[in-house]
Amino acid sequence: MSTLKNWVALWLVACACVALGQNTQEARLMRFPDIYKDKVVFMYGGDLWLASTSGGAARRITTNPGRELFPKFSPDGKWIAFTGQYDGNFNVYVMPAEGGQPKQLTFYQGSAHPLNDRMGIHDEVVTWTPDSKRIVFLSRRDATNGWIKRPFTVSIDGGLPEPLPVKEGGLTSFSPDGTKIAYNQIFRNFRTWKRYTGGLAQSITIYDLKNNTSEDLPHTDWTDTFPMWHGNAIYFSSDRGPEHHFNLYSYDLGSKQIEQLTHFTDFDVMWPSLGPDSIVFENAGYLYTFDLQSKQPNKLAVSVPGERDQSMKHWTSVSKNITDFDISPDGKRAVFSARGDVFTVPAKEGSIRNLTRTPGIREKLVAWSPDSKWIAYISDRSGEDELYIAPQDGLGKEQQITSGHKGFMFQPVWSYDSKKLAWADQTLRLWYVEVTEKKPMEVDRAKYGEITNYSWSPDSKWLAYDKPAESLYSFVNLYSLADRKITPVTTTMYNSFAPTFDPDGKYLYFLSDRDFNEVLGNVDFEFANPKTTRVYIVTLKRNEPSPFKPQSDEAGKKEEKKDEASTSTEESKSKEEGKESKEKSKQAGKDSKEKEKPPEF
């Protein structure tokens, strides 16, 4: 009997474990990890978490509403330094490695204007000195402009920060003896440019702190960043390989040879960080460790248990999250895209309608059909942008107009007959589709930039649009739906854009930069062309006269017609005045006679 009870108990425990496993979801979007032996620290949801290198549930060690990020274990494993936003500004903090009360080490108030995301964070913690006594962070506190960062160090006991002896720099790693650093002279790690080979492509420099000398690691046109010095090798991340995705590499200081260590082809190896015997990094939002001995990556299955207040269902105002809008043809309602849903709002009376109601899906780029019946919008519910339409009253069924599209779609535009929609996309192409046929037709494909301006003719048979040329000046084109023929309207001599038909279809209006009236500055003595753009017009038929007839003031010619017209006007005016005077005299005589008559009883 006892054996049966034991089996039942074990079965219940197993079921409970399965249930817990089903409710525990593997975490993603874990960022800025660091590793020390069997412990990993990372940022998730703006807080710091601790986990084991064997995976499992992580433990939250900060809870402040501000962000805590860039955690770094001290080389002796006793401390975690990080950048914290406890008082509104970002500063350097330190806490015990198992968590505890943070201690503020820097007190930088920040700049007058907050940095945008691509410029990084003030006082970003990047590493420790090898003796675990000082923390290295990046700061703009003595920079002459917002581009330049410089490595500083601050003692774990506090005190004034001290700059490293380099004018500017980014991510940094010390040699084991602390006499040299491997660092990026350029910091641009929040600019997520892919396959970049321009002037801001980072390289790695070894700088001797004692002898004030430097040497560069072998560099290609591609980006080398995240230097990590371990023993006789410098590990780093680069997109120089055939995949042109960031992967781990090593540089042997003895043989001067570079070896590629990982071969990820879908996502980049991001924010790698070095521990005593391994590296931890991000890839596709997951955490991986890379063992320096076996040279093998290992994915960590980490969960982050706890409440997700931002992902819980709740009521919220979307009035501050409006991204685009349109107005109904009669002006009685407007349509808005806000916080991923489509709403129509009355001008005065009535209720607001949510036409989509799709949590977790984003609808955007709304357009109201000219016949007032439909709302068009872009939705990513399939995982890619697709074009949809829905009845404006919210009573009918939504229709998907496109399928199988790849990439971002731009603003849809209705034809005047409400039967067709035009849009462009990130592949530099312009499209239109018959709403009933649902078969997209390619209009044109640019080579040098996106097509973003396009409009329909009043008869819905033509599209006008502009596209960039090799000079990056845009030129205006017309596309005939019947002939599938493209006709250029302007040349690439000037920048011409935003074409629009007039309501009668006689003219095409567009903007163009053609006025080069240079002015000279009073202080800088530089020429400028501040007002180059005007509105221009083109007639669309050969026999259509220009609305602006040629005019010319000529010397020596009397304006006879004008004088005759004015004389004629004066004569007719005097005649009218005389006639009016006679009428008044007649009426006055009549009134006097009436007064002379005796009253009748």
C-alpha positions in Angstrom: 0.0 0.0 0.0 2.8 2.4 0.9 4.5 1.6 -2.4 1.3 2.6 -4.2 1.1 5.9 -2.2 4.8 6.6 -3.1 4.0 6.1 -6.8 1.0 8.4 -6.6 3.0 11.0 -4.8 5.8 10.8 -7.4 3.2 11.1 -10.2 1.7 14.2 -8.7 5.1 15.8 -8.3 5.9 15.0 -11.9 2.6 16.5 -13.1 3.3 19.6 -11.0 6.8 19.9 -12.5 5.4 19.6 -16.0 2.8 22.3 -15.3 5.4 24.6 -13.9 7.6 24.0 -16.9 4.7 24.8 -19.2 4.1 28.1 -17.4 7.7 29.0 -17.3 8.6 30.7 -20.7 12.1 31.0 -21.9 13.2 34.7 -21.8 14.2 36.7 -24.7 15.5 40.3 -25.2 18.1 39.8 -22.5 20.7 42.4 -23.0 24.2 43.6 -22.0 25.2 40.3 -20.3 28.4 39.7 -18.3 29.8 36.4 -16.8 31.9 35.3 -13.9 32.5 31.6 -13.6 29.1 30.0 -13.1 27.1 33.3 -12.8 25.6 35.5 -15.5 24.2 39.0 -15.0 22.1 40.8 -17.6 19.5 43.5 -18.2 15.9 42.6 -18.8 13.0 45.0 -18.9 15.2 47.8 -17.4 16.3 45.7 -14.4 19.3 43.6 -13.6 19.0 39.8 -13.2 21.3 37.1 -12.0 21.3 33.5 -13.5 23.4 30.4 -13.6 25.4 29.4 -16.6 23.5 26.2 -16.6 20.3 28.1 -17.3 17.0 28.0 -15.3 15.2 30.8 -13.5 16.9 34.1 -13.1 16.7 36.3 -10.0 16.0 40.0 -10.2 18.5 42.1 -8.2 17.2 45.7 -9.0 13.7 47.0 -9.1 14.0 50.8 -9.5 11.6 52.4 -12.1 14.7 53.8 -13.9 16.9 51.7 -16.1 19.8 49.7 -14.8 22.1 48.4 -17.5 25.7 47.5 -18.6 26.4 45.3 -15.5 30.0 44.1 -15.1 31.4 41.7 -12.6 34.7 42.8 -10.9 37.6 40.6 -11.8 37.6 39.1 -8.3 33.9 38.3 -8.6 32.9 40.3 -5.5 31.1 43.3 -7.1 28.8 44.3 -9.9 29.3 47.7 -11.4 26.5 49.1 -13.6 25.0 52.3 -15.1 21.8 53.3 -13.2 19.1 55.9 -13.7 18.0 56.2 -10.1 17.6 60.0 -10.0 16.8 60.7 -13.6 20.4 61.0 -14.8 22.6 58.0 -15.7 25.5 57.5 -13.3 27.9 54.7 -12.2 26.9 52.4 -9.3 28.3 49.4 -7.6 26.7 46.6 -5.5 27.7 43.2 -4.1 27.8 40.4 -6.7 24.8 38.6 -5.1 22.7 41.8 -5.1 22.3 44.5 -2.4 22.1 48.2 -1.8 23.7 50.1 -4.8 26.3 52.7 -4.0 26.5 55.8 -6.3 30.1 56.6 -7.5 29.6 59.3 -10.1 27.3 62.4 -9.9 27.2 63.7 -13.4 24.1 65.8 -14.1 24.1 65.0 -17.8 23.9 67.4 -20.7 21.4 70.1 -21.4 19.7 68.0 -24.0 19.2 64.2 -23.5 21.1 61.9 -25.8 19.1 60.1 -28.5 19.3 56.3 -28.5 21.9 56.0 -31.2 24.3 58.2 -29.3 24.4 55.8 -26.3 24.1 56.4 -22.6 25.9 58.8 -20.3 28.4 57.2 -17.9 28.3 53.8 -19.6 30.2 51.2 -17.6 32.5 49.2 -19.9 34.9 47.2 -17.7 37.1 47.1 -14.5 40.8 47.6 -14.0 42.5 44.2 -13.4 42.9 44.9 -9.7 39.2 45.3 -9.1 39.7 48.7 -7.5 38.5 51.0 -10.3 35.6 51.0 -12.7 36.0 52.2 -16.3 33.1 54.1 -17.9 32.5 56.3 -21.0 31.6 59.9 -20.5 31.1 63.1 -22.5 31.8 65.3 -19.4 34.8 67.1 -21.1 33.8 66.6 -24.7 33.4 69.6 -27.1 30.5 67.9 -28.9 28.0 65.1 -28.6 30.0 62.7 -30.8 33.0 62.3 -28.6 33.2 59.9 -25.6 36.2 59.3 -23.5 37.1 56.5 -21.0 37.3 57.5 -17.3 37.9 55.5 -14.2 36.4 55.9 -10.8 37.4 54.2 -7.5 35.1 51.7 -5.9 35.4 53.8 -2.8 34.3 57.0 -4.7 36.1 60.2 -5.4 36.7 62.2 -8.6 36.8 60.3 -11.9 40.1 60.2 -13.7 40.4 60.1 -17.6 42.5 57.4 -19.3 45.4 59.0 -21.3 43.5 58.9 -24.6 41.7 61.8 -26.2 38.6 59.8 -27.1 37.6 56.2 -27.1 34.9 53.6 -26.8 34.7 50.1 -25.6 37.9 49.1 -23.7 39.6 46.1 -22.3 42.8 45.9 -20.1 45.7 43.5 -20.6 46.1 41.1 -17.7 49.0 43.1 -16.1 47.0 46.4 -16.6 49.8 48.1 -18.6 48.0 48.2 -21.9 44.4 48.5 -23.3 42.7 47.3 -26.4 40.0 49.8 -27.4 37.9 51.3 -30.1 38.8 54.9 -30.8 35.3 55.4 -32.2 32.1 54.7 -30.3 29.1 53.9 -32.4 27.7 50.7 -30.9 24.2 51.9 -30.8 24.1 52.8 -34.5 22.9 49.5 -35.9 24.2 49.9 -39.4 24.5 46.6 -41.2 27.6 45.8 -43.4 28.9 49.3 -42.9 32.3 50.1 -44.4 32.4 53.9 -44.1 34.5 56.3 -42.1 33.0 55.3 -38.8 33.8 51.6 -39.2 35.5 50.7 -35.9 39.0 49.2 -35.6 40.8 48.0 -32.5 44.0 49.7 -31.2 46.4 48.5 -28.6 47.7 51.4 -26.5 50.6 51.1 -24.1 49.8 53.2 -21.0 53.4 53.4 -19.8 55.3 54.0 -23.0 52.6 56.0 -24.8 52.8 53.9 -28.0 50.0 52.2 -30.0 49.5 49.6 -32.7 46.4 48.5 -34.6 45.0 45.1 -35.0 44.9 43.9 -38.6 41.8 45.7 -40.0 39.6 45.4 -43.1 36.9 47.8 -44.4 34.5 46.2 -42.0 33.7 46.8 -38.3 35.8 45.4 -35.4 34.5 46.1 -31.9 33.9 44.8 -28.4 37.6 44.1 -27.6 38.2 41.5 -24.8 41.8 40.8 -23.7 42.4 37.4 -22.2 46.0 36.0 -21.8 47.9 36.2 -25.1 44.8 36.8 -27.2 42.3 39.6 -27.9 38.8 38.5 -28.6 36.4 40.8 -30.5 33.3 40.9 -32.6 33.4 41.6 -36.3 31.3 41.4 -39.5 34.4 40.9 -41.7 33.5 37.2 -42.4 31.6 35.8 -45.4 28.3 36.0 -43.5 28.8 39.8 -42.9 27.1 39.3 -39.6 28.9 40.0 -36.3 30.7 36.9 -35.1 33.4 36.2 -32.5 37.0 36.4 -33.6 40.3 36.0 -31.8 43.7 37.7 -32.5 46.8 35.9 -31.3 49.4 38.4 -30.1 52.2 36.0 -30.7 51.4 34.7 -34.2 49.5 37.9 -35.3 46.8 35.6 -36.7 43.1 36.2 -36.7 40.7 33.2 -36.3 36.9 33.3 -36.7 35.3 31.4 -33.8 31.5 31.5 -34.4 29.5 31.4 -37.6 26.0 32.8 -37.0 24.3 33.6 -40.2 20.9 34.9 -39.1 21.6 37.3 -36.2 24.6 39.2 -35.0 26.7 38.4 -31.9 26.1 41.5 -29.8 27.5 42.8 -26.6 29.9 40.0 -25.9 31.6 40.2 -22.5 34.6 38.3 -21.0 34.8 36.3 -17.9 37.6 34.2 -16.3 37.3 31.3 -18.8 34.4 32.1 -21.1 32.5 34.8 -23.0 28.8 35.5 -22.8 26.9 37.3 -25.6 23.5 38.1 -27.1 22.2 36.5 -30.3 18.6 36.9 -31.5 17.6 38.0 -28.0 19.0 34.8 -26.3 22.1 34.4 -24.2 25.0 32.2 -25.3 28.3 31.3 -23.6 31.5 30.6 -25.5 34.0 28.4 -23.7 37.6 29.6 -24.4 39.0 26.0 -24.1 36.5 24.0 -26.2 35.7 27.0 -28.5 32.1 26.0 -28.6 29.0 28.3 -28.1 26.2 27.1 -25.8 22.7 28.6 -25.7 21.4 29.3 -22.2 17.7 28.5 -21.4 16.9 31.2 -19.0 13.5 32.2 -17.6 12.7 35.5 -15.8 9.8 34.8 -13.4 7.9 37.8 -12.1 5.1 40.1 -13.1 5.0 41.8 -16.4 3.0 44.9 -15.7 3.5 46.3 -19.2 2.2 43.1 -20.8 -0.8 42.7 -18.6 -4.2 43.6 -20.1 -5.1 47.1 -19.0 -7.0 50.2 -20.1 -4.8 53.0 -21.5 -5.2 56.2 -23.3 -4.0 56.2 -26.9 -4.3 59.9 -27.5 -0.5 60.5 -27.1 0.3 57.5 -29.4 -1.2 58.7 -32.7 1.1 57.9 -35.6 -1.0 58.9 -38.6 -4.5 60.0 -39.6 -6.9 60.9 -42.5 -10.3 62.7 -42.8 -13.5 61.4 -44.3 -14.5 63.0 -47.6 -17.4 64.9 -46.0 -15.3 65.9 -43.0 -17.7 64.3 -40.5 -15.3 61.8 -39.0 -11.5 61.3 -38.9 -9.5 58.0 -38.8 -6.4 57.6 -36.6 -3.8 54.9 -36.2 -2.9 54.9 -32.5 -1.0 52.4 -30.4 -1.4 49.8 -33.2 -5.2 50.0 -33.7 -7.4 51.9 -36.1 -10.0 54.3 -34.7 -12.6 56.6 -36.3 -13.6 59.7 -34.4 -16.6 61.9 -34.9 -16.2 65.6 -35.6 -18.8 66.4 -32.9 -21.5 63.9 -32.2 -21.2 60.1 -31.8 -18.8 57.6 -30.4 -15.2 56.6 -31.2 -15.0 53.2 -33.0 -12.1 50.8 -32.8 -12.1 49.0 -36.1 -9.3 46.5 -35.5 -9.1 45.5 -31.8 -5.9 43.5 -32.3 -3.6 43.4 -29.2 0.0 42.4 -30.2 -0.5 43.4 -33.8 0.2 46.8 -35.3 -2.0 48.5 -37.8 -0.8 51.8 -39.3 -0.9 54.2 -42.2 -4.6 54.7 -42.5 -6.5 56.1 -45.6 -10.2 56.8 -46.1 -11.7 55.9 -49.5 -13.2 58.8 -51.6 -16.6 57.0 -51.6 -16.5 57.2 -47.7 -17.1 53.4 -47.4 -13.7 51.9 -46.6 -10.6 52.5 -44.4 -7.3 51.1 -45.8 -4.4 50.4 -43.5 -1.2 48.3 -43.2 -1.1 45.4 -40.7 1.8 43.1 -39.6 -0.4 40.3 -38.3 1.1 37.8 -40.7 4.6 38.7 -39.6 5.1 41.0 -42.6 3.3 44.2 -43.7 0.2 43.5 -45.7 -2.6 45.8 -47.0 -6.1 45.5 -45.6 -9.4 47.4 -45.9 -12.3 47.5 -43.4 -15.8 49.1 -43.6 -15.7 52.5 -42.0 -18.8 51.9 -39.9 -17.2 48.8 -38.3 -20.1 46.6 -39.2 -18.7 44.6 -42.1 -15.8 42.2 -42.5 -12.2 43.2 -42.9 -10.6 42.2 -46.3 -6.9 41.4 -46.8 -5.8 42.9 -50.1 -2.2 41.7 -50.4 -0.4 38.5 -49.3 3.1 37.2 -49.4 4.7 40.7 -49.2 8.2 41.0 -47.7 9.4 44.1 -45.8 7.9 47.4 -44.9 5.0 49.0 -46.9 4.5 52.8 -47.1 1.4 54.9 -47.1 -1.5 53.5 -49.2 -3.4 56.0 -51.4 -6.9 55.5 -52.8 -7.8 56.2 -56.4 -10.7 58.6 -56.9 -13.1 55.8 -58.0 -12.3 53.9 -54.7 -11.4 50.8 -56.7 -7.6 50.9 -56.5 -4.9 51.4 -54.0 -1.3 52.5 -54.6 1.6 52.1 -52.2 5.4 51.9 -52.1 7.8 49.7 -50.1 11.3 49.5 -48.8 12.5 47.6 -51.8 12.3 50.9 -53.7 9.2 49.8 -55.7 5.9 51.4 -56.4 2.7 49.3 -56.7 -1.0 49.5 -57.3 -3.8 46.9 -56.8 -7.4 46.5 -57.9 -9.2 46.0 -54.6 -11.5 43.3 -56.1 -8.8 41.5 -58.0 -6.2 41.5 -55.2 -3.3 41.2 -57.7 -0.6 43.8 -57.1 1.0 45.3 -60.2 4.5 46.8 -60.1 4.6 50.4 -61.4 8.2 51.3 -61.2 11.4 50.4 -59.3 13.9 53.0 -58.2 17.7 52.4 -57.9 18.9 55.2 -55.6 16.2 55.7 -52.9 12.7 55.1 -51.8 9.6 56.3 -53.6 7.5 58.1 -51.0 5.3 60.6 -53.0 2.5 59.3 -55.3 -1.0 60.4 -56.3 -3.9 59.4 -58.5 -5.4 61.4 -61.4 -9.2 62.3 -61.0 -10.1 59.7 -63.6 -8.1 57.0 -61.7 -6.2 56.1 -64.9 -2.9 57.6 -64.1 -0.4 57.7 -61.3 2.0 60.6 -60.7 5.1 60.1 -58.5 8.7 61.1 -58.1 11.7 58.9 -57.6 15.4 59.7 -56.9 18.0 59.8 -59.6 21.7 58.9 -59.3 22.3 62.5 -58.3 19.7 62.0 -55.5 17.6 64.7 -57.1 14.1 63.4 -57.6 12.2 63.7 -60.9 8.5 63.5 -61.6 6.9 60.7 -63.7 3.5 59.8 -65.0 2.3 56.2 -65.2 -0.6 55.1 -67.5 -2.5 52.1 -66.1 -3.9 51.4 -69.6 -0.6 51.4 -71.4 1.7 50.4 -68.5 3.9 53.2 -69.8 6.1 55.6 -67.8 6.5 59.2 -69.0 9.0 61.5 -67.3 7.6 65.0 -66.6 10.7 66.7 -65.3 14.4 66.1 -65.7 17.1 65.4 -63.1 18.5 68.9 -63.6 16.5 70.1 -60.6 15.0 68.4 -57.6 11.3 68.0 -58.3 8.9 66.1 -56.0 5.4 65.7 -54.5 3.3 65.8 -57.7 -0.5 66.3 -57.4 -3.3 66.4 -60.0 -5.7 69.3 -60.1 -9.4 68.3 -59.6 -10.2 68.7 -63.3 -7.2 66.7 -64.5 -5.9 69.6 -66.6 -2.7 70.3 -64.7 -0.1 68.6 -62.6 1.3 70.5 -59.7 4.6 69.7 -58.0 7.3 71.3 -55.9 10.8 72.0 -57.3 14.1 73.5 -56.1 14.9 75.9 -58.9 15.4 79.3 -57.3 19.1 79.8 -56.7 19.2 83.3 -55.5 22.3 83.2 -53.4 22.6 85.5 -50.4 25.8 86.3 -48.4 25.8 86.0 -44.7 26.6 89.0 -42.6 28.9 87.1 -40.2 30.1 83.9 -41.8 30.6 85.3 -45.4 29.2 82.1 -46.9 26.8 81.9 -49.8 23.5 80.2 -49.1 20.3 79.4 -51.0 17.6 79.5 -48.3 14.5 79.6 -50.5 14.9 77.3 -53.5 11.5 75.6 -53.4 8.4 76.8 -55.3 5.1 75.4 -56.6 5.2 74.6 -60.3 2.5 73.5 -62.8 2.5 71.4 -66.0 -0.4 71.2 -68.5 -1.4 67.6 -69.2 -2.7 68.1 -72.8 -0.9 69.5 -75.8 -3.7 72.0 -76.6 -4.3 73.1 -73.1 -3.3 76.7 -72.6 -1.2 77.7 -69.8 -3.0 79.4 -66.9 -0.2 81.9 -66.8 0.0 83.8 -70.1 3.3 85.5 -71.0 3.5 89.1 -69.8 6.0 91.8 -70.7 6.3 95.5 -69.9 7.5 97.3 -73.0 9.0 100.8 -73.1 7.5 103.5 -75.4 4.1 102.0 -75.8 1.0 103.8 -74.5 -1.6 101.8 -72.7 -4.4 103.0 -75.0 -6.8 100.2 -74.3 -6.4 100.8 -70.6 -7.1 104.6 -71.0 -10.1 103.9 -73.2 -11.5 101.4 -70.8 -11.1 103.9 -67.9 -12.7 106.7 -70.0 -15.6 104.5 -70.9 -16.0 103.5 -67.3 -16.1 107.1 -66.2 -18.7 108.1 -68.9 -21.0 105.2 -68.0 -20.6 106.1 -64.3 -21.6 109.8 -65.0 -24.6 108.6 -67.1 -25.8 106.4 -64.3 -25.4 109.2 -61.8 -27.4 111.6 -64.1 -30.2 109.1 -64.5 -30.3 108.5 -60.8 -30.5 112.3 -60.2 -33.4 112.7 -62.6 -35.3 109.9 -60.9 -34.8 111.5 -57.5 -36.1 114.9 -58.9 -39.2 113.3 -60.3 -39.9 111.6 -57.0 -39.4 114.8 -55.1 -42.0 116.7 -57.3 -44.5 114.0 -56.9 -44.1 114.0 -53.1 -44.7 117.8 -53.0 -47.9 117.6 -55.0 -49.2 114.9 -52.7 -48.5 117.2 -49.7 -50.6 120.0 -51.3 -53.8 117.9 -51.5 -56.3 118.4 -48.6 -56.8 115.5 -46.4 -59.8 113.3 -47.1 -62.3 112.2 -44.4 
